[in-house]
Amino acid sequence: MPRWSRIILKILGVFIALILVVFIAAAIYVNVNKKSLLATITEKLNQNLNGTLTIGSMDPTFLSGFPGVSLRLNNVVMHDSLWTVHRHPLLEAKDLEVSVNTLALLTGTIEIKKIGINKAQIYLFTDSNGYTNTSIFRKKKKTASPQEEDGDSGLEVGRFALDDVNFVVDNKKGHKLFQFAIDHLKGTADYSWSDWEADIQLKMLVKSLAFNTRRGSFIKDKVLEGPFKITYTDKTGVIDVAPNKLKIGPDPFTIGAKFDTSKEHTDFAINIEVNEIAWKNAANLLAPNISSKLNMFNFEKPIKVNCTIAGNMGPGGDPAINVKAIVKDNVLTTPGGKVDQCNFAGVFTNNFIAGKGHTDQNSAVKLYGFKGQYEQMPFSIDTASIHNLEKPIATGVFKSKFDIASLNKVIGEDVLQFVKGTADVKLAYKADIVDFKLTKPYVTGIVDIKNADVNYVPRKLKFTNTNISLNFTDHDLFIKNIRLQSGKSIVYMDGTIRNFLNSYYTAPEKVLLSWKIRSPQLHLGEFFGFLGSRQTTKKRKSAKTNFSDDLDAVFEKSQVDMHLKVDKVYYNKFLATDAMADLYLTEKGIAIKNVSVKHAGGLLKLNGTISQKGNVNRFDLNTTISNVDIKHFFYSFDNFGLKTLTSKNITGFLFSKTNISGGINNQGKLLPNSLNGSIIFDLKKGALLNFEPIQSVGKFAFPFRDLNNIMFTNLNGKFDVRGQKITINPMQINSSLLNMDIAGVYSMSTGTNIALDVPLRNPKKDEDITDKKEISDRRMKGIVLHLLATDGEDGKIKIKLNRNREKTK
């Protein structure tokens, strides 16, 4: 072996021997001076304490602290001066291990290099008056330079460790409770004058991180594991926790924090960031008042989240919480359904208005650039906001273009069923949120529907090629450019609803829809769905039925003021032109005003009402008929239920006033026996053609007169209608066949009883007489037959002599 090697080995051997001698000497010193050392250590640890620290016993553990000397302190208890009042020891440790400097120890000085706390509880308590048991630690007086120090640097520990330690911060005044079950904590500290820097490795279970015990705990029952780098600056009193990778539960986070201890109540700010975390995992890290709301939602893919929590350890409410989240190409599940292809940047704050407190009422959620697809309907919201999480209010501007058939999945098919068409929507909305669903939204903006086929299910109405433009203002709804087509009917409409949204939700029966309607042709039979009872639909228990139910209620209970102008109106055989009408529709029925139509060469005017009672639609009508071709008139209305007198038997031009009531069924058919009222008529240039009742009598009484074409110079009278019976008030008939006075009852079934006074004199003999008085005097001259028209045994009307007559006046 080379000489220099032997020299180095000898030196090394001497050094090791020296260390062993020193260590053995220290060990002997500890054993010999155990009692005095315990007193010295106790005194050292009690320095700067405003209270007491007691140690039950001490045992040396030489090898664990080599080359220093380690001491195990058993049953260590630390009490502040008011412990007897609040009964919360600051420290209770079964085993506290202290490592001291060996050389310093031999000189009689205790210099602690490491402290290990095992199987212990550290309890930092603050009562409701603000007193804290941490006041046991006396604050050092600040000095300008190290030279001004009093030579006592206090307790400086280079290494420390905690194993199986329950750490509690219980602040009754601030309603805060932090409780950590520390599995292990190991760290080293470097000191520079009054500052220090520590590196820590930690694993612990968070039992409570409640910044407000009335709200509950953050990251409750989650394991926190990872490294910390902490620095303390005495000049500012700030503890800085550098951002570092930590795990909370299964998820890796970057966590950093600052604690300002220079103030009466320590201010803190904690920053937490994670690039990918499941929504449920993130929600369950927050306090129950927040997580309970967030758990109503979910995302299929992980999201990126950044959270800051800032506040102070003093009394007060919740800390300020600000959360930022980035969502890309995700699927959002909500109580109202799923949003596919979801993208947005989201922000949550519980300090929406500065100075209003960190409360649910002052909390808000904002979603920027929100885009997604709901039930195959793509939409976007530039900025969606939810304010006041106690009574949430949502606002935003909703934009969407979609196939309108997609609405069937949203609002259901019980009221409106969309077959085809497109919708273009741009609405600014404000809505309450109840059970995390938009309720009673107030909207402004435009909805354009084009080329839509729509079925109104309760009334079995179908509309094709429908266009609608809805313009929502702050208070009113304007409905423009509507085109409806049902069968052959085409309708163009413009409407207005004043104070729409207020009435829509609270009192749909007060909704008044004013329509201006025009149509080139209208087939009334295609709208008989509005007659009779609505088709009831089975209510589905679904989150999507609220809007459908509201819409259905408005359709049925609202009032409609309609002003119509129709070029052609069809109803069975009836055809009218240039129709104009004012209709007022309510839940109870229809008020008909100012109806005017041209029909059969004349003019019809009408006023009245139609009301629904069960399956019967009652009507009350007042009509005026001017110069109407009676043949076409009878034909159009199926002869008004008459069997004997039909459109084939009558010609002329009718002038009439009626006041009539009756009933029609759901198919628009006149109900038998339902007519009641009066008819005043005047038939000009009239004629009876092949009228069987007169023919049956005339072929015997007037065999040489024309019975097939009986012309009237003027025919007027009044009929009173009561069901199937028509009372013929006394009237005169002057015709080319004969003259006649008639009165009685005509029945559409049985009960006909009509008295007829018929002079046999031929009216043609008086054709050359121009004096009306003379014609009147000669009218009943000669032989007069007194006849009675009654029911025959075969059901037909029979004419016989009226032997017990009272002459008709």
C-alpha positions in Angstrom: 0.0 0.0 0.0 1.4 3.4 -0.9 2.6 5.5 2.0 0.0 8.3 1.4 -2.8 5.8 1.5 -1.6 4.5 4.9 -1.5 8.1 6.2 -5.1 8.8 5.0 -6.4 5.6 6.6 -4.7 6.5 9.9 -6.2 10.0 9.9 -9.7 8.5 9.1 -9.3 6.0 11.8 -8.3 8.6 14.3 -11.3 10.8 13.2 -13.8 7.9 13.6 -12.3 7.0 16.9 -12.6 10.6 18.1 -16.3 10.6 17.0 -16.9 7.4 18.9 -15.2 8.8 22.0 -17.3 11.9 21.8 -20.5 10.0 21.2 -19.7 7.6 24.1 -18.8 10.5 26.3 -22.2 12.1 25.4 -24.0 8.9 26.1 -22.3 8.6 29.4 -23.1 12.2 30.1 -26.8 11.7 29.3 -27.1 8.7 31.4 -25.3 10.3 34.3 -27.2 13.6 34.0 -30.6 12.4 32.8 -32.5 14.2 35.5 -30.7 17.5 35.0 -30.9 17.2 31.2 -34.7 16.7 31.4 -34.9 19.8 33.4 -32.7 21.7 31.0 -34.6 20.5 27.9 -37.9 21.4 29.6 -36.5 24.8 30.4 -35.3 25.2 26.8 -38.7 24.2 25.4 -40.5 26.5 27.8 -38.5 29.5 26.6 -40.9 32.1 25.0 -44.0 30.2 26.2 -46.8 31.8 28.0 -47.9 28.6 29.6 -46.4 25.3 30.6 -44.8 22.4 28.8 -44.4 19.2 30.9 -42.6 16.0 30.1 -43.4 12.8 31.9 -40.1 11.1 31.4 -37.0 10.9 29.1 -35.1 8.1 27.6 -31.9 8.3 25.5 -32.1 6.7 22.0 -28.4 6.9 21.0 -28.3 5.2 17.6 -31.4 6.9 16.1 -29.7 10.3 16.4 -26.1 9.4 15.6 -23.8 11.2 15.6 -26.0 13.4 17.7 -27.8 12.4 20.8 -31.5 11.5 20.6 -33.8 11.7 23.5 -37.3 10.3 23.7 -39.7 12.5 25.7 -42.7 10.7 26.9 -46.2 12.1 27.7 -45.4 15.6 26.6 -48.2 18.1 27.4 -48.4 21.8 26.5 -51.0 24.0 28.2 -51.6 27.7 27.7 -52.3 29.9 30.7 -56.1 29.6 30.3 -56.2 25.9 29.8 -58.2 25.4 32.9 -61.0 27.5 31.3 -61.3 26.0 27.8 -59.7 22.5 28.5 -58.0 22.2 25.1 -54.3 21.3 25.5 -52.2 22.7 22.7 -50.1 19.5 22.5 -50.6 16.0 23.9 -47.9 13.6 22.7 -47.2 10.0 23.8 -43.8 10.2 22.3 -41.8 13.2 21.4 -38.3 12.6 20.1 -35.6 15.3 20.4 -32.2 15.2 18.7 -29.6 17.6 20.2 -26.1 18.7 19.2 -23.5 16.4 20.8 -20.7 18.9 21.2 -23.0 21.6 22.5 -24.4 19.1 24.9 -20.9 18.4 26.4 -20.5 22.1 27.0 -23.8 22.1 28.9 -25.8 23.8 26.1 -29.0 22.3 24.6 -29.1 22.9 20.9 -32.1 21.0 19.4 -31.5 19.8 15.8 -34.6 17.6 15.3 -38.0 17.1 16.8 -40.2 14.1 16.1 -43.8 14.0 17.3 -45.5 10.6 17.4 -48.9 9.5 18.5 -50.0 13.0 19.4 -52.8 15.6 19.1 -52.1 19.2 18.3 -55.1 21.3 19.0 -55.1 25.1 18.1 -58.2 26.5 19.8 -59.8 30.0 19.6 -62.9 30.7 21.7 -65.9 32.8 20.7 -64.3 35.9 22.2 -61.2 35.5 20.1 -58.8 34.2 22.7 -56.5 31.5 21.3 -54.3 28.9 23.1 -51.5 29.7 20.6 -50.9 32.8 22.8 -48.7 30.4 24.7 -46.0 31.4 22.2 -44.6 34.8 23.1 -43.8 37.0 20.1 -40.1 38.1 19.9 -39.4 41.8 19.7 -38.3 42.8 16.3 -34.8 44.3 16.0 -33.0 46.2 13.3 -30.0 43.9 13.0 -28.5 40.7 14.3 -26.2 42.7 16.6 -29.1 44.0 18.5 -30.4 40.4 19.4 -30.3 39.5 23.0 -28.3 36.4 22.3 -31.3 34.1 22.6 -32.4 33.0 19.2 -35.2 31.0 20.6 -36.1 27.5 19.4 -34.7 26.7 16.0 -35.3 23.1 14.8 -33.4 21.9 11.7 -35.4 18.8 11.2 -38.9 17.7 12.3 -41.2 14.8 11.8 -44.8 14.0 12.7 -46.2 10.5 12.7 -49.7 9.5 13.6 -50.6 13.0 14.7 -54.2 14.5 14.8 -53.8 18.2 14.0 -56.9 20.5 14.8 -57.5 24.2 14.2 -60.8 25.0 16.0 -61.9 28.6 15.7 -65.2 29.1 17.4 -65.3 32.8 16.7 -64.6 32.5 13.0 -66.7 29.3 12.7 -63.7 27.5 11.2 -62.6 23.9 11.8 -59.5 22.3 10.3 -58.8 18.7 11.3 -56.1 16.6 9.7 -55.1 13.0 10.6 -51.3 13.2 9.7 -50.0 9.8 8.7 -46.5 11.2 8.4 -44.9 14.6 7.9 -41.1 15.0 7.5 -39.2 18.2 6.9 -36.1 20.2 7.2 -35.7 23.9 8.0 -32.9 26.4 7.3 -32.8 29.6 9.3 -31.4 33.0 8.3 -31.7 35.5 11.1 -35.5 35.6 11.7 -36.5 34.0 8.4 -36.7 30.3 7.7 -37.3 27.9 4.8 -38.6 24.4 5.1 -39.0 21.4 2.8 -41.8 19.0 3.8 -43.1 15.7 2.6 -46.6 15.1 3.8 -49.3 12.4 3.8 -52.5 13.0 5.7 -56.3 12.5 5.8 -58.3 15.7 5.7 -61.2 15.2 8.1 -62.4 18.8 8.0 -61.4 21.9 6.0 -64.3 24.0 7.0 -63.8 27.7 6.4 -67.3 28.1 7.7 -68.6 25.3 9.8 -72.2 26.3 8.9 -71.4 25.4 5.3 -69.4 22.3 5.8 -65.9 21.1 4.8 -63.8 21.2 1.7 -61.9 18.0 0.5 -63.6 16.1 3.4 -62.2 12.6 4.0 -59.7 13.0 1.2 -56.0 12.0 1.4 -53.6 14.8 0.7 -50.1 13.6 -0.2 -47.0 15.3 -1.6 -44.2 17.8 -1.0 -44.3 21.4 0.2 -41.7 24.1 0.0 -42.5 26.7 2.6 -40.7 30.0 3.3 -41.3 32.6 6.1 -40.2 36.2 6.0 -40.2 37.8 9.5 -40.2 41.3 8.1 -43.6 40.8 6.4 -44.9 38.0 8.5 -45.8 36.1 5.3 -45.7 32.3 5.0 -45.3 31.4 1.3 -46.1 27.8 0.2 -44.6 27.4 -3.3 -46.8 25.8 -6.0 -46.1 22.1 -6.0 -47.5 18.8 -7.3 -49.8 17.2 -4.7 -52.4 14.5 -4.8 -55.9 15.0 -3.3 -57.5 11.6 -3.4 -56.6 10.0 -6.7 -56.1 13.3 -8.6 -52.8 15.3 -9.0 -53.1 19.0 -8.2 -50.7 21.9 -8.3 -51.2 23.7 -5.0 -49.7 27.0 -3.7 -50.6 29.3 -0.8 -49.8 32.4 1.2 -50.5 33.1 4.8 -50.1 36.7 6.2 -49.5 36.4 9.9 -48.7 40.0 10.4 -52.4 40.9 10.9 -54.5 40.2 13.9 -56.3 37.5 12.0 -54.1 35.6 9.5 -55.0 36.2 5.9 -54.7 33.3 3.5 -54.9 32.7 -0.2 -54.8 29.1 -1.6 -54.5 28.4 -5.3 -55.4 24.9 -6.6 -55.0 23.8 -10.2 -55.6 20.6 -12.1 -55.4 19.9 -15.8 -57.7 16.9 -15.8 -60.2 15.9 -13.2 -63.6 14.2 -13.3 -66.5 16.5 -12.6 -67.8 14.5 -9.7 -64.3 14.3 -8.1 -64.0 18.1 -8.4 -67.5 18.8 -7.0 -66.9 16.5 -4.0 -63.8 18.5 -3.0 -66.0 21.6 -2.3 -68.2 22.4 0.6 -71.7 20.7 0.7 -73.5 24.0 -0.1 -71.7 24.1 -3.4 -71.1 20.4 -4.2 -74.8 19.6 -3.6 -75.7 21.9 -6.5 -72.8 20.8 -8.7 -73.6 17.2 -8.3 -76.9 17.8 -10.2 -74.7 18.0 -13.3 -71.9 15.9 -14.8 -69.4 15.8 -17.6 -68.4 12.6 -19.3 -64.8 13.7 -19.8 -62.3 15.3 -17.4 -62.2 19.1 -17.2 -59.5 21.6 -16.4 -60.0 23.6 -13.2 -58.3 26.4 -11.3 -59.5 27.4 -7.9 -58.5 30.1 -5.5 -59.7 30.3 -1.9 -58.9 33.5 0.0 -60.0 34.8 3.4 -58.8 35.1 7.0 -58.8 33.0 10.1 -60.8 35.6 12.0 -64.6 35.8 12.5 -66.7 36.2 9.4 -68.4 34.2 6.7 -67.0 32.1 3.9 -63.7 32.8 2.2 -63.7 34.3 -1.3 -63.9 31.4 -3.7 -63.1 31.8 -7.4 -63.2 28.8 -9.8 -62.2 28.7 -13.4 -63.0 25.7 -15.6 -62.3 24.9 -19.3 -64.6 22.4 -21.0 -63.9 21.1 -24.5 -65.8 18.6 -26.7 -67.6 17.2 -23.7 -71.1 15.8 -22.8 -72.9 17.8 -20.1 -75.7 16.0 -18.2 -78.3 18.3 -16.6 -81.6 17.7 -14.9 -83.2 18.8 -18.2 -81.3 16.5 -20.4 -77.9 16.1 -22.1 -75.9 18.7 -24.0 -73.5 17.1 -26.5 -70.4 18.7 -28.1 -70.3 21.0 -25.1 -67.6 23.8 -25.0 -67.2 26.7 -22.7 -65.0 28.6 -20.3 -66.6 28.8 -16.9 -66.1 31.0 -13.8 -67.6 30.7 -10.4 -67.3 33.4 -7.7 -69.0 33.9 -4.3 -68.0 37.6 -4.3 -69.9 38.8 -7.4 -70.5 42.3 -6.0 -67.6 43.4 -3.8 -68.6 44.2 -0.3 -71.8 42.1 -0.3 -70.2 39.2 1.4 -69.2 35.7 0.4 -72.6 34.1 0.4 -74.9 32.1 -1.9 -76.9 35.3 -2.5 -73.7 37.0 -3.8 -72.5 34.0 -5.8 -72.5 33.8 -9.6 -71.6 31.4 -12.4 -70.6 32.7 -15.8 -70.1 30.6 -18.9 -68.3 32.2 -21.8 -68.5 30.9 -25.4 -71.0 28.3 -24.4 -71.7 26.0 -27.4 -73.4 22.6 -27.6 -76.1 20.5 -29.1 -79.3 19.7 -27.1 -81.5 17.0 -28.6 -79.9 17.4 -32.0 -80.4 21.2 -31.8 -77.0 23.1 -32.0 -77.0 26.3 -30.0 -74.6 28.9 -28.6 -74.7 31.4 -25.7 -72.0 34.1 -25.8 -72.2 34.7 -22.0 -74.5 32.7 -19.8 -74.8 33.9 -16.2 -76.4 32.5 -13.1 -76.7 35.0 -10.2 -77.8 34.4 -6.6 -77.4 30.6 -6.0 -80.0 30.8 -3.1 -82.7 31.9 -5.6 -80.8 31.5 -8.9 -81.5 33.7 -11.8 -80.1 32.8 -15.2 -79.4 35.3 -18.0 -77.9 35.1 -21.4 -78.4 35.3 -25.2 -79.5 32.0 -26.8 -78.8 31.4 -30.5 -79.7 28.4 -32.5 -80.7 27.1 -36.0 -82.2 23.6 -36.1 -84.7 21.2 -37.7 -87.9 22.0 -35.9 -88.8 18.3 -35.6 -86.2 18.2 -32.9 -88.5 20.1 -30.6 -90.7 17.1 -30.2 -88.2 15.6 -27.9 -88.0 18.8 -25.8 -91.6 19.8 -25.4 -93.2 16.5 -26.0 -95.9 15.7 -28.7 -99.0 16.1 -26.5 -99.8 19.6 -27.7 -97.7 20.4 -30.8 -96.2 17.8 -33.0 -93.7 19.1 -35.5 -93.1 17.1 -38.7 -90.7 19.3 -40.6 -89.4 22.8 -41.0 -86.5 24.9 -39.6 -86.2 27.4 -36.8 -83.8 30.3 -36.3 -83.7 31.5 -32.7 -82.0 34.5 -31.1 -83.3 35.2 -27.6 -82.0 37.1 -24.7 -83.5 35.4 -21.6 -83.8 35.9 -17.9 -85.2 33.0 -15.8 -85.6 31.7 -12.3 -83.9 28.3 -11.7 -86.0 25.8 -9.7 -84.5 22.4 -9.1 -81.9 23.3 -11.6 -84.4 23.9 -14.4 -85.2 27.2 -16.1 -88.6 28.3 -14.9 -90.7 31.1 -16.2 -88.1 32.6 -18.6 -88.6 36.2 -19.7 -87.2 36.6 -23.2 -86.6 39.2 -25.8 -85.6 38.5 -29.4 -86.7 36.8 -32.6 -87.8 33.2 -33.4 -88.3 32.5 -37.1 -90.0 29.3 -38.2 -90.1 28.4 -41.9 -91.8 25.7 -44.0 -93.0 23.8 -41.0 -95.6 21.1 -40.8 -97.3 21.2 -37.4 -100.1 19.1 -35.8 -102.1 20.6 -33.0 -102.8 17.4 -31.2 -105.6 18.3 -28.7 -107.8 19.6 -31.6 -106.6 17.2 -34.3 -105.6 20.1 -36.6 -102.8 19.8 -39.1 -101.0 22.8 -40.6 -98.5 22.5 -43.5 -95.9 24.8 -45.0 -96.2 27.0 -42.0 -94.2 30.2 -41.4 -94.1 32.1 -38.1 -92.0 35.0 -36.9 -92.1 35.7 -33.2 -90.7 39.0 -31.9 -90.4 39.1 -28.1 -90.0 42.6 -26.6 -89.6 43.5 -22.9 -93.3 43.3 -22.4 -95.1 42.3 -25.6 -95.0 39.6 -28.2 -95.4 40.4 -31.9 -96.3 37.5 -34.2 -95.6 38.4 -37.8 -95.5 36.9 -41.3 -97.4 33.8 -40.3 -98.5 31.5 -43.0 -100.7 28.5 -42.1 -102.1 25.9 -44.4 -104.5 23.3 -43.2 -105.8 21.2 -46.1 -106.9 23.6 -48.8 -107.1 26.5 -46.4 -104.4 29.1 -46.5 -104.2 31.8 -43.8 -101.8 34.7 -43.3 -101.7 36.2 -39.9 -100.1 39.0 -37.8 -100.7 39.2 -34.1 -99.9 41.0 -30.9 -100.0 40.0 -27.3 -99.5 42.8 -24.8 -97.8 42.1 -21.5 -97.3 38.6 -22.7 -94.8 36.9 -20.4 -96.4 38.2 -17.1 -99.8 36.8 -18.1 -98.3 33.7 -19.7 -97.1 32.2 -16.4 -99.4 33.7 -13.8 -102.8 34.2 -15.5 -103.0 32.6 -19.0 -106.7 33.4 -19.1 -105.8 37.1 -19.2 -103.6 36.6 -22.3 -105.3 38.6 -25.1 -104.0 37.8 -28.6 -105.0 40.3 -31.3 -104.9 38.9 -34.8 -105.2 40.4 -38.2 -106.0 37.5 -40.5 -106.3 37.3 -44.3 -106.9 34.4 -46.5 -107.4 33.7 -50.2 -109.6 30.7 -49.2 -110.8 29.2 -46.0 -112.6 25.8 -45.6 -114.4 26.0 -42.3 -114.7 22.3 -42.1 -111.0 21.9 -41.7 -111.2 23.8 -38.4 -113.9 21.9 -36.7 -111.3 20.6 -34.3 -112.0 23.8 -32.3 -115.6 22.5 -31.8 -116.3 20.0 -29.1 -114.1 18.7 -26.3 -110.4 18.7 -26.6 -108.6 15.4 -27.0 -107.1 14.6 -23.6 -103.5 13.4 -23.6 -101.7 11.3 -21.1 -99.4 13.5 -19.0 -95.8 12.3 -19.0 -93.8 12.7 -15.9 -90.7 14.3 -17.5 -88.4 17.2 -17.0 -89.5 18.4 -20.5 -93.3 18.6 -19.9 -93.4 22.0 -18.1 -93.2 24.1 -21.2 -95.7 21.9 -23.0 -98.1 22.2 -20.1 -97.8 26.0 -19.9 -98.2 26.2 -23.7 -101.3 24.0 -23.6 -102.8 26.1 -20.8 -102.3 29.3 -22.8 -103.8 27.9 -26.0 -106.9 26.8 -24.1 -107.4 29.7 -21.7 -106.2 32.7 -23.6 -108.5 35.2 -25.3 -108.2 35.9 -29.0 -109.5 39.0 -30.8 -109.5 38.2 -34.5 -110.1 40.5 -37.4 -110.6 38.5 -40.6 -110.7 39.2 -44.2 -111.2 36.2 -46.5 -111.6 36.1 -50.2 -113.5 32.8 -50.3 -115.1 30.9 -47.4 -116.3 27.3 -47.9 -118.5 25.3 -45.6 -119.9 22.1 -47.0 -122.0 23.4 -49.9 -121.7 27.0 -48.7 -119.5 29.5 -50.6 -119.1 33.1 -49.6 -116.8 35.8 -51.0 -115.3 39.0 -49.6 -115.8 37.8 -46.0 -115.0 40.1 -43.2 -115.5 39.4 -39.5 -114.5 40.3 -36.0 -114.2 37.2 -33.7 -113.5 37.2 -30.0 -112.4 33.7 -28.7 -112.3 32.8 -25.0 -112.1 29.5 -23.1 -115.9 29.6 -23.0 -116.6 30.2 -26.7 -116.7 32.6 -29.6 -118.2 36.0 -29.9 -119.0 36.9 -33.6 -119.3 40.5 -34.6 -119.6 42.5 -37.8 -119.6 39.5 -40.1 -120.2 40.4 -43.7 -120.1 38.0 -46.6 -121.3 38.0 -50.2 -123.2 34.9 -51.0 -125.5 33.8 -53.8 -125.5 37.2 -55.4 -126.5 39.0 -52.1 -125.1 40.1 -48.8 -125.2 38.3 -45.4 -124.4 40.1 -42.2 -124.2 38.3 -38.9 -123.6 38.8 -35.2 -123.7 36.2 -32.4 -122.0 33.8 -30.1 -120.9 30.2 -30.0 -120.4 28.5 -26.7 -119.3 25.0 -25.9 -121.1 22.8 -23.4 -119.8 19.2 -23.5 -120.1 17.9 -27.0 -122.7 20.4 -28.0 -121.7 23.8 -29.4 -124.6 26.3 -28.8 -125.0 29.3 -31.1 -127.0 32.4 -30.9 -127.1 34.4 -34.2 -128.6 37.5 -35.5 -128.5 37.7 -39.3 -129.5 40.1 -42.0 -129.8 38.7 -45.6 -130.1 41.1 -48.5 -131.0 40.1 -52.1 -129.7 36.5 -51.8 -130.7 33.9 -54.4 -132.9 31.7 -52.2 -132.3 28.6 -54.3 -128.5 28.8 -53.7 -129.1 29.8 -50.1 -131.2 26.7 -49.3 -128.8 24.5 -51.1 -125.8 25.9 -49.2 -127.4 25.2 -45.8 -128.9 21.8 -46.7 -132.5 23.2 -46.8 -132.2 24.1 -43.1 -133.4 20.6 -42.2 -136.6 20.9 -44.2 -137.8 17.8 -46.0 -140.7 19.0 -48.1 -139.4 22.4 -49.1 -135.9 22.2 -50.7 -133.7 24.2 -53.0 -135.3 22.3 -55.9 -138.7 23.8 -55.1 -137.9 27.5 -54.7 -136.5 30.5 -56.6 -136.3 34.2 -56.0 -134.3 36.8 -54.1 -134.5 36.7 -50.3 -134.4 39.5 -47.8 -134.5 38.4 -44.2 -133.7 39.1 -40.6 -133.3 36.2 -38.2 -132.7 35.8 -34.5 -132.0 32.1 -34.1 -130.2 29.8 -31.7 -129.3 26.2 -31.9 -126.6 23.6 -31.6 -124.1 21.9 -33.9 -122.0 18.9 -33.1 -118.2 18.4 -33.3 -118.5 17.8 -37.1 -120.4 21.0 -37.7 -123.7 19.3 -38.3 -126.9 20.9 -37.1 -128.5 19.1 -34.2 -132.1 18.0 -34.6 -134.7 19.9 -32.6 -132.1 22.5 -31.5 -133.3 25.5 -33.5 -135.1 28.3 -31.6 -135.9 31.8 -32.7 -137.7 33.8 -35.4 -137.3 34.4 -39.1 -138.7 37.5 -40.9 -138.4 37.2 -44.6 -139.4 38.8 -47.9 -139.1 36.9 -51.1 -139.1 38.9 -54.2 -139.6 37.5 -57.7 -140.1 34.1 -56.1 -141.5 30.9 -57.4 -142.4 27.4 -56.2 -141.3 24.7 -58.6 -142.8 21.2 -58.4 -143.8 21.7 -54.8 -145.5 18.4 -54.0 -147.9 19.5 -51.3 -149.5 22.0 -53.6 -149.4 19.7 -56.5 -151.3 17.0 -54.6 -154.2 19.3 -53.9 -154.0 21.4 -57.1 -154.4 18.5 -59.5 -157.9 18.0 -58.3 -158.8 21.6 -57.4 -157.1 23.4 -60.2 -156.6 20.9 -63.0 -156.2 23.5 -65.6 -153.6 25.7 -63.9 -149.8 25.5 -64.0 -148.9 23.7 -60.7 -145.3 23.2 -61.6 -144.2 26.9 -61.7 -146.1 29.0 -59.2 -144.8 32.6 -59.3 -145.1 35.1 -56.5 -145.3 38.8 -56.9 -144.2 39.3 -53.3 -144.0 36.9 -50.4 -143.2 37.9 -46.9 -143.9 36.7 -43.4 -142.6 35.7 -40.1 -141.7 32.2 -38.8 -141.2 31.3 -35.1 -138.9 28.3 -34.8 -139.1 26.0 -31.8 -137.2 22.8 -32.3 -138.8 20.8 -35.1 -141.8 23.0 -35.2 -142.1 26.2 -37.1 -145.0 28.5 -36.3 -146.2 30.3 -39.4 -147.7 33.6 -38.4 -150.7 34.7 -40.5 -149.5 35.6 -43.9 -150.8 36.1 -47.4 -149.5 34.3 -50.4 -150.2 35.9 -53.8 -149.2 33.7 -56.7 -149.8 32.9 -60.3 -151.7 29.8 -59.2 -153.9 31.1 -56.5 -154.0 33.4 -53.6 -153.9 32.0 -50.1 -154.0 33.0 -46.5 -152.0 30.7 -44.3 -151.3 30.3 -40.6 -150.4 27.4 -38.3 -147.6 25.0 -37.3 -145.3 23.1 -39.6 -143.5 20.2 -38.0 -140.4 18.5 -39.3 -141.6 15.3 -37.7 -145.2 15.1 -36.5 -147.6 17.8 -35.4 -148.2 19.8 -38.6 -151.4 21.8 -38.4 -151.7 24.6 -41.0 -154.9 26.4 -41.8 -155.2 27.5 -45.4 -157.9 29.8 -46.9 -157.8 29.3 -50.6 -160.1 31.3 -53.0 -160.8 29.3 -56.1 -160.8 32.4 -58.2 -158.0 32.4 -60.8 -155.5 35.3 -60.1 -154.8 35.6 -63.8 -158.2 37.2 -64.3 -156.9 40.2 -62.2 -153.6 40.6 -64.1 -154.9 43.7 -65.9 -156.0 45.5 -62.8 -153.5 48.1 -61.6 -155.4 49.5 -58.6 -153.9 47.8 -55.5 -157.0 48.4 -53.4 -159.3 46.8 -56.0 -156.9 43.9 -56.3 -157.1 43.5 -52.5 -160.9 43.6 -52.5 -161.3 41.1 -55.3 -158.7 38.7 -53.8 -161.1 36.6 -51.7 -164.1 37.0 -53.9 -166.0 33.9 -55.0 -165.7 30.4 -53.6 -163.1 30.0 -50.9 -161.8 26.6 -49.7 -160.9 26.3 -46.1 -158.3 23.6 -45.8 -156.2 22.0 -43.1 -152.8 20.6 -43.7 -152.1 17.9 -41.1 -150.1 14.7 -40.6 -151.3 11.7 -42.6 -151.2 8.1 -41.5 -148.3 7.4 -43.9 -146.3 10.2 -42.3 -146.8 12.6 -45.2 -148.7 15.9 -45.0 -152.4 15.5 -46.0 -154.7 18.3 -47.1 -158.4 18.1 -46.1 -161.3 20.4 -45.5 -161.1 22.4 -42.4 -164.7 22.0 -41.1 -164.0 23.5 -37.7 -162.0 26.4 -38.9 -161.7 29.8 -37.6 -161.1 32.1 -40.5 -157.5 33.1 -40.8 -157.1 36.8 -40.6 
